[in-house]
Amino acid sequence: MFWPLVLLLMPGLLDYSLGLDDPIASSLELAVHVGDSALMGCVFKSAEEKRVTKVDWMFSTGEHAKDYYVLYYYANLSVPVGRFQNRVCLVGDISRNDGSLLLQNVEEADQGTYTCEIRFEMESLVFKKAVLLHVLPEATTELRAHVGDSPRLGCVLQSTGEKRVTKVDWTFSSGEHAKEEVLFRYPSGLGAPARPSQSRVVLVGDTSHSDASIVLQGVRESDRGSYTCSVRLGDLTFRKTTVLHVTQEEPRMSVTPAALRPELLGGNQLVTIVGIVCGTVLLLPVLILIVKRTHRSKSSGASTGLVKSLENTQKADPEGWPKEHWTLSQKIPVQAQLCLLPEPRSSHQ
Protein backbone atom coordinates (compact mmCIF):
# COMPACT_ATOMS: atom_id res chain seq x y z
CA MET A 1 0.00 0.00 0.00
CA PHE A 2 2.90 2.33 0.75
CA TRP A 3 4.83 1.82 -2.51
CA PRO A 4 1.93 2.61 -4.89
CA LEU A 5 1.39 5.86 -3.00
CA VAL A 6 5.07 6.71 -3.32
CA LEU A 7 5.00 6.06 -7.07
CA LEU A 8 2.02 8.36 -7.48
CA LEU A 9 3.57 11.18 -5.49
CA MET A 10 7.10 10.82 -6.88
CA PRO A 11 6.64 13.00 -10.03
CA GLY A 12 5.13 15.81 -7.99
CA LEU A 13 7.86 15.61 -5.36
CA LEU A 14 10.56 15.68 -8.01
CA ASP A 15 9.00 18.65 -9.78
CA TYR A 16 8.74 20.50 -6.50
CA SER A 17 12.36 19.76 -5.61
CA LEU A 18 13.54 21.06 -8.99
CA GLY A 19 11.25 24.08 -8.92
CA LEU A 20 9.35 22.97 -12.02
CA ASP A 21 6.47 25.40 -11.40
CA ASP A 22 5.37 25.48 -15.06
CA PRO A 23 4.65 21.91 -16.25
CA ILE A 24 3.70 21.13 -19.83
CA ALA A 25 0.06 20.59 -18.87
CA SER A 26 -0.39 24.34 -18.30
CA SER A 27 0.47 25.34 -21.87
CA LEU A 28 0.13 28.96 -22.92
CA GLU A 29 -1.64 30.32 -25.98
CA LEU A 30 -0.51 33.03 -28.36
CA ALA A 31 -2.27 34.62 -31.37
CA VAL A 32 -0.18 36.21 -34.11
CA HIS A 33 -0.99 37.63 -37.54
CA VAL A 34 0.64 36.28 -40.68
CA GLY A 35 3.91 38.14 -41.29
CA ASP A 36 4.37 39.23 -37.66
CA SER A 37 6.74 37.84 -35.06
CA ALA A 38 6.06 35.68 -32.02
CA LEU A 39 8.16 35.52 -28.88
CA MET A 40 7.65 32.23 -27.04
CA GLY A 41 9.08 32.27 -23.56
CA CYS A 42 10.78 29.33 -21.87
CA VAL A 43 12.34 30.36 -18.57
CA PHE A 44 13.21 27.98 -15.72
CA LYS A 45 12.99 29.69 -12.34
CA SER A 46 14.94 28.23 -9.46
CA ALA A 47 16.60 29.45 -6.33
CA GLU A 48 19.55 27.16 -7.02
CA GLU A 49 22.17 27.86 -9.63
CA LYS A 50 21.90 25.44 -12.51
CA ARG A 51 23.80 25.18 -15.74
CA VAL A 52 21.85 24.62 -18.94
CA THR A 53 23.44 22.04 -21.21
CA LYS A 54 20.80 21.59 -23.91
CA VAL A 55 17.69 23.32 -25.22
CA ASP A 56 15.30 21.76 -27.75
CA TRP A 57 12.31 23.37 -29.44
CA MET A 58 9.84 20.95 -31.07
CA PHE A 59 6.78 21.63 -33.25
CA SER A 60 3.61 19.56 -33.70
CA THR A 61 0.46 20.31 -35.67
CA GLY A 62 -1.82 18.17 -33.52
CA GLU A 63 -2.16 16.01 -30.46
CA HIS A 64 -1.07 12.79 -32.16
CA ALA A 65 0.98 14.35 -34.94
CA LYS A 66 4.69 13.84 -35.39
CA ASP A 67 7.09 16.24 -33.66
CA TYR A 68 9.55 18.23 -35.78
CA TYR A 69 12.67 20.00 -34.62
CA VAL A 70 12.54 23.79 -34.79
CA LEU A 71 15.84 24.60 -33.07
CA TYR A 72 18.31 22.98 -30.70
CA TYR A 73 21.06 24.45 -28.54
CA TYR A 74 24.07 22.39 -27.50
CA ALA A 75 27.67 23.16 -26.57
CA ASN A 76 27.10 26.93 -26.82
CA LEU A 77 25.80 26.56 -30.37
CA SER A 78 22.25 27.38 -31.54
CA VAL A 79 21.10 25.53 -34.68
CA PRO A 80 17.74 26.25 -36.45
CA VAL A 81 16.35 23.24 -38.33
CA GLY A 82 14.15 22.55 -41.37
CA ARG A 83 11.74 25.14 -42.75
CA PHE A 84 12.28 27.28 -39.66
CA GLN A 85 15.98 27.64 -40.41
CA ASN A 86 15.90 31.29 -41.52
CA ARG A 87 13.05 32.44 -39.28
CA VAL A 88 13.87 31.37 -35.72
CA CYS A 89 16.53 32.33 -33.22
CA LEU A 90 17.21 31.72 -29.55
CA VAL A 91 16.81 35.07 -27.78
CA GLY A 92 16.88 33.99 -24.14
CA ASP A 93 19.83 34.34 -21.81
CA ILE A 94 21.06 30.78 -21.37
CA SER A 95 23.13 31.75 -18.31
CA ARG A 96 19.83 32.70 -16.63
CA ASN A 97 18.03 29.51 -17.62
CA ASP A 98 16.18 31.36 -20.39
CA GLY A 99 15.62 29.44 -23.62
CA SER A 100 13.01 31.75 -25.20
CA LEU A 101 12.45 31.51 -28.96
CA LEU A 102 11.65 34.22 -31.51
CA LEU A 103 9.69 33.13 -34.61
CA GLN A 104 9.71 35.76 -37.37
CA ASN A 105 7.54 36.16 -40.49
CA VAL A 106 4.87 33.82 -39.19
CA GLU A 107 3.13 31.66 -41.82
CA GLU A 108 -0.23 29.88 -41.78
CA ALA A 109 1.55 26.52 -41.61
CA ASP A 110 3.22 27.61 -38.35
CA GLN A 111 0.01 27.11 -36.39
CA GLY A 112 0.41 24.38 -33.81
CA THR A 113 2.10 23.52 -30.51
CA TYR A 114 5.70 24.49 -29.74
CA THR A 115 7.36 22.62 -26.89
CA CYS A 116 10.52 23.74 -25.16
CA GLU A 117 12.76 21.24 -23.34
CA ILE A 118 15.63 22.39 -21.11
CA ARG A 119 18.20 19.99 -19.72
CA PHE A 120 20.65 20.82 -16.95
CA GLU A 121 24.09 19.61 -16.07
CA MET A 122 24.12 16.64 -13.73
CA GLU A 123 20.30 16.43 -13.85
CA SER A 124 18.22 13.59 -15.31
CA LEU A 125 14.89 15.42 -15.37
CA VAL A 126 13.80 17.75 -18.17
CA PHE A 127 11.97 21.05 -17.81
CA LYS A 128 9.21 21.37 -20.41
CA LYS A 129 6.97 24.19 -21.49
CA ALA A 130 4.43 24.30 -24.35
CA VAL A 131 2.98 27.21 -26.32
CA LEU A 132 -0.07 26.85 -28.55
CA LEU A 133 0.31 29.27 -31.46
CA HIS A 134 -2.77 30.53 -33.34
CA VAL A 135 -2.08 32.17 -36.71
CA LEU A 136 -4.50 34.92 -37.76
CA PRO A 137 -4.96 36.39 -41.28
CA GLU A 138 -2.44 38.98 -42.33
CA ALA A 139 -3.04 42.42 -40.84
CA THR A 140 -2.79 45.46 -43.07
CA THR A 141 0.42 47.48 -42.87
CA GLU A 142 -1.22 50.54 -44.42
CA LEU A 143 -3.25 53.13 -42.54
CA ARG A 144 -5.51 55.86 -43.97
CA ALA A 145 -6.47 59.05 -42.18
CA HIS A 146 -8.00 62.44 -42.95
CA VAL A 147 -6.31 65.73 -42.18
CA GLY A 148 -6.94 66.52 -38.53
CA ASP A 149 -7.44 62.91 -37.41
CA SER A 150 -5.35 61.23 -34.69
CA PRO A 151 -4.53 57.71 -35.91
CA ARG A 152 -2.97 55.01 -33.75
CA LEU A 153 0.22 53.41 -35.08
CA GLY A 154 0.47 49.97 -33.56
CA CYS A 155 3.70 48.28 -32.54
CA VAL A 156 3.13 45.21 -30.39
CA LEU A 157 5.34 42.16 -30.07
CA GLN A 158 3.15 39.19 -29.21
CA SER A 159 4.91 37.34 -26.43
CA THR A 160 4.38 34.79 -23.69
CA GLY A 161 7.63 35.73 -22.00
CA GLU A 162 8.24 38.46 -19.48
CA LYS A 163 10.18 40.82 -21.69
CA ARG A 164 10.12 44.46 -20.64
CA VAL A 165 10.73 47.14 -23.27
CA THR A 166 14.01 48.93 -22.60
CA LYS A 167 14.11 51.24 -25.63
CA VAL A 168 11.75 52.44 -28.38
CA ASP A 169 12.63 54.32 -31.57
CA TRP A 170 10.06 55.63 -34.05
CA THR A 171 11.48 56.84 -37.36
CA PHE A 172 9.78 58.59 -40.29
CA SER A 173 10.49 58.60 -44.02
CA SER A 174 8.47 60.62 -46.55
CA GLY A 175 9.48 58.52 -49.55
CA GLU A 176 11.29 55.45 -50.82
CA HIS A 177 14.69 57.15 -51.12
CA ALA A 178 14.12 59.84 -48.50
CA LYS A 179 16.28 60.04 -45.40
CA GLU A 180 14.87 58.57 -42.21
CA GLU A 181 14.28 60.99 -39.34
CA VAL A 182 13.93 60.09 -35.68
CA LEU A 183 10.37 60.94 -34.75
CA PHE A 184 10.14 59.69 -31.16
CA ARG A 185 12.29 57.95 -28.57
CA TYR A 186 11.57 56.24 -25.30
CA PRO A 187 12.92 56.84 -22.74
CA SER A 188 13.08 60.53 -23.66
CA GLY A 189 16.18 62.69 -23.43
CA LEU A 190 18.31 60.52 -25.69
CA GLY A 191 19.21 63.30 -28.09
CA ALA A 192 16.35 62.89 -30.55
CA PRO A 193 16.33 65.66 -33.17
CA ALA A 194 13.58 68.23 -32.97
CA ARG A 195 10.80 67.71 -35.52
CA PRO A 196 7.50 69.63 -35.72
CA SER A 197 5.47 66.42 -35.51
CA GLN A 198 7.40 65.14 -32.49
CA SER A 199 5.35 67.26 -30.10
CA ARG A 200 2.23 65.59 -31.52
CA VAL A 201 3.38 62.02 -30.80
CA VAL A 202 2.01 60.32 -27.68
CA LEU A 203 3.10 56.89 -26.43
CA VAL A 204 -0.10 54.96 -25.65
CA GLY A 205 1.24 51.40 -25.49
CA ASP A 206 2.06 49.51 -22.30
CA THR A 207 5.81 48.93 -22.46
CA SER A 208 5.58 46.33 -19.71
CA HIS A 209 3.65 44.15 -22.18
CA SER A 210 5.91 44.75 -25.21
CA ASP A 211 3.56 47.42 -26.60
CA ALA A 212 5.16 50.58 -28.04
CA SER A 213 2.15 51.93 -29.95
CA ILE A 214 1.83 55.68 -30.49
CA VAL A 215 -0.86 58.18 -31.51
CA LEU A 216 -0.07 60.92 -34.02
CA GLN A 217 -2.28 63.88 -33.14
CA GLY A 218 -3.64 66.37 -35.68
CA VAL A 219 -2.44 64.66 -38.85
CA ARG A 220 -1.23 66.92 -41.66
CA GLU A 221 -0.60 66.26 -45.34
CA SER A 222 3.14 66.43 -44.69
CA ASP A 223 2.82 63.45 -42.32
CA ARG A 224 2.26 61.13 -45.28
CA GLY A 225 4.96 58.42 -45.38
CA SER A 226 6.42 55.34 -43.64
CA TYR A 227 6.70 54.97 -39.87
CA THR A 228 9.07 52.33 -38.49
CA CYS A 229 8.99 51.16 -34.90
CA SER A 230 12.13 49.60 -33.35
CA VAL A 231 11.65 48.00 -29.96
CA ARG A 232 14.52 46.77 -27.83
CA LEU A 233 13.78 44.02 -25.30
CA GLY A 234 17.10 43.19 -23.69
CA ASP A 235 19.24 41.79 -26.52
CA LEU A 236 16.24 41.43 -28.82
CA THR A 237 15.20 44.07 -31.38
CA PHE A 238 11.75 43.98 -32.97
CA ARG A 239 10.77 46.16 -35.95
CA LYS A 240 7.50 46.98 -37.66
CA THR A 241 6.70 49.46 -40.47
CA THR A 242 3.36 51.16 -41.14
CA VAL A 243 2.58 53.27 -44.23
CA LEU A 244 0.33 56.26 -43.49
CA HIS A 245 -1.86 57.75 -46.25
CA VAL A 246 -3.29 61.22 -45.53
CA THR A 247 -6.21 62.67 -47.49
CA GLN A 248 -8.14 65.91 -47.29
CA GLU A 249 -11.08 66.00 -44.94
CA GLU A 250 -14.35 65.20 -46.68
CA PRO A 251 -16.63 68.26 -47.14
CA ARG A 252 -19.38 68.51 -44.60
CA MET A 253 -22.95 68.77 -45.86
CA SER A 254 -25.05 71.71 -44.66
CA VAL A 255 -27.53 70.78 -41.98
CA THR A 256 -31.12 71.90 -42.62
CA PRO A 257 -34.17 71.45 -40.37
CA ALA A 258 -35.36 68.71 -42.70
CA ALA A 259 -32.03 66.93 -42.31
CA LEU A 260 -32.43 66.97 -38.55
CA ARG A 261 -35.53 64.79 -38.78
CA PRO A 262 -35.04 61.15 -37.88
CA GLU A 263 -34.37 58.86 -40.80
CA LEU A 264 -36.71 56.20 -39.50
CA LEU A 265 -40.44 56.74 -39.88
CA GLY A 266 -42.57 56.92 -36.78
CA GLY A 267 -45.63 54.77 -36.16
CA ASN A 268 -48.15 57.43 -37.31
CA GLN A 269 -46.22 58.20 -40.49
CA LEU A 270 -46.02 54.55 -41.39
CA VAL A 271 -49.77 54.05 -40.86
CA THR A 272 -50.57 57.09 -43.02
CA ILE A 273 -48.39 55.87 -45.91
CA VAL A 274 -49.90 52.38 -45.75
CA GLY A 275 -53.42 53.87 -45.76
CA ILE A 276 -52.69 56.01 -48.81
CA VAL A 277 -51.30 53.04 -50.72
CA CYS A 278 -54.27 50.80 -49.83
CA GLY A 279 -56.79 53.53 -50.74
CA THR A 280 -55.15 54.07 -54.11
CA VAL A 281 -55.27 50.36 -54.88
CA LEU A 282 -58.99 50.14 -53.96
CA LEU A 283 -60.02 53.28 -55.91
CA LEU A 284 -58.09 52.41 -59.04
CA PRO A 285 -60.84 50.12 -60.56
CA VAL A 286 -63.50 52.76 -59.84
CA LEU A 287 -61.45 55.44 -61.57
CA ILE A 288 -60.99 53.21 -64.62
CA LEU A 289 -64.78 52.55 -64.81
CA ILE A 290 -65.58 56.27 -64.61
CA VAL A 291 -63.15 57.06 -67.42
CA LYS A 292 -64.71 54.38 -69.66
CA ARG A 293 -68.25 55.65 -69.06
CA THR A 294 -67.23 59.22 -69.80
CA HIS A 295 -65.68 58.15 -73.08
CA ARG A 296 -68.84 56.24 -74.06
CA SER A 297 -71.05 59.25 -73.26
CA LYS A 298 -68.97 61.52 -75.47
CA SER A 299 -69.11 59.01 -78.35
CA SER A 300 -72.93 58.64 -78.15
CA GLY A 301 -73.39 62.45 -78.03
CA ALA A 302 -71.37 62.89 -81.19
CA SER A 303 -73.44 60.23 -83.00
CA THR A 304 -76.76 61.91 -81.98
CA GLY A 305 -75.57 65.28 -83.28
CA LEU A 306 -74.65 63.78 -86.64
CA VAL A 307 -78.10 62.19 -87.03
CA LYS A 308 -79.88 65.46 -86.25
CA SER A 309 -77.75 67.29 -88.79
CA LEU A 310 -78.78 64.85 -91.54
CA GLU A 311 -82.46 65.18 -90.63
CA ASN A 312 -82.30 68.98 -90.94
CA THR A 313 -80.72 68.65 -94.36
CA GLN A 314 -83.49 66.39 -95.66
CA LYS A 315 -86.17 68.82 -94.44
CA ALA A 316 -84.56 71.66 -96.37
CA ASP A 317 -84.53 69.55 -99.61
CA PRO A 318 -87.58 67.27 -99.75
CA GLU A 319 -86.51 65.63 -102.97
CA GLY A 320 -83.50 64.32 -101.26
CA TRP A 321 -81.11 66.12 -103.62
CA PRO A 322 -78.25 67.76 -101.84
CA LYS A 323 -78.79 71.47 -101.59
CA GLU A 324 -75.38 72.38 -102.94
CA HIS A 325 -76.05 70.33 -106.10
CA TRP A 326 -79.52 71.87 -106.52
CA THR A 327 -78.19 75.35 -106.35
CA LEU A 328 -75.58 74.51 -108.93
CA SER A 329 -78.25 73.24 -111.41
CA GLN A 330 -80.06 76.54 -111.19
CA LYS A 331 -76.99 78.32 -112.43
CA ILE A 332 -76.62 76.18 -115.61
CA PRO A 333 -77.86 78.00 -118.81
CA VAL A 334 -80.82 76.62 -120.81
CA GLN A 335 -78.66 75.82 -123.82
CA ALA A 336 -76.48 73.71 -121.68
CA GLN A 337 -79.48 72.00 -120.17
CA LEU A 338 -80.77 71.01 -123.64
CA CYS A 339 -77.63 69.07 -124.28
CA LEU A 340 -78.67 66.78 -121.58
CA LEU A 341 -81.92 65.74 -123.39
CA PRO A 342 -81.92 62.54 -125.50
CA GLU A 343 -81.63 62.94 -129.29
CA PRO A 344 -84.99 62.67 -131.27
CA ARG A 345 -85.48 59.74 -133.64
CA SER A 346 -85.46 60.45 -137.45
CA SER A 347 -88.86 60.61 -139.28
CA HIS A 348 -87.98 58.20 -142.04
CA GLN A 349 -87.60 55.41 -139.50
PyMOL commands that set and color helices and strands:
alter all, ss='L'
color gray80, all
select helices_A, chain A and resi 2-18+82-84+94-96+108-110+196-200+207-209+221-223+267-316+323-330+334-338
alter helices_A, ss='H'
color red, helices_A
select strands_A, chain A and resi 28-33+38-40+52-60+68-74+77-80+88-90+101-103+112-120+126-136+142-146+152-153+158-159+167-173+181-186+201-203+214-216+225-233+236-247
alter strands_A, ss='S'
color yellow, strands_A
deselect
rebuild
show_as cartoon
